[in-house]
């Protein structure tokens, strides 16, 4: 069995898949793909030219699956233990909702910060701080308010167990930190606590450490 993940390690969607793989104890390799300049062949396995894509060489070709949510569902179906999706139908639906919220609304709120301060600078382009300020004042607060209310009084977002909901949200929040921002503990104490605890899980901590090492090496110093 050989699993291959195609995508950039800094992508929250790639990170989500990597965490799911790690939580299930599955070995895999990662082939780095720049989503802004993918190789010509990448369109054959990712029609939308998005990352990640998973290849399962146990399957006959074509043996690739695009989209992080599709991939995580596949991993759960093929390797159901340990589970990262709740078994109870309503709890499972809630977990899927939080995954969707992370992949859409939360992503749209915080990725401008990451894109300006990390992606642009890695490409040798100056950060536009007005875009960062706009995201931090107009987009982030409402998303964080919702997540704060949802996690208040709970360790995990759904039920009493770690799930895809926690993976998706925590993976996205890593990019907020990579963009040089921290969750305001005074305003969002429960969300900050959640991020701290989940980011310390080995499955996420190992990814974060490698990504931080890369950024320290290649991200230009601020002018």
LINNORRA-V852496 format. One record per helix or strand. SS is the DSSP state (h for helix, s for strand). FROM is the first residue (numbers start at 0). TO is the last residue. If there is no record, write none. Layout:
{{SS:FROM:TO} {SS:FROM:TO}}
This chain:
{{s:2:5} {h:11:22} {s:28:30} {h:41:44} {s:52:55} {s:63:65} {h:67:77} {h:88:121} {h:128:150} {h:163:177} {h:188:198} {h:201:217}}
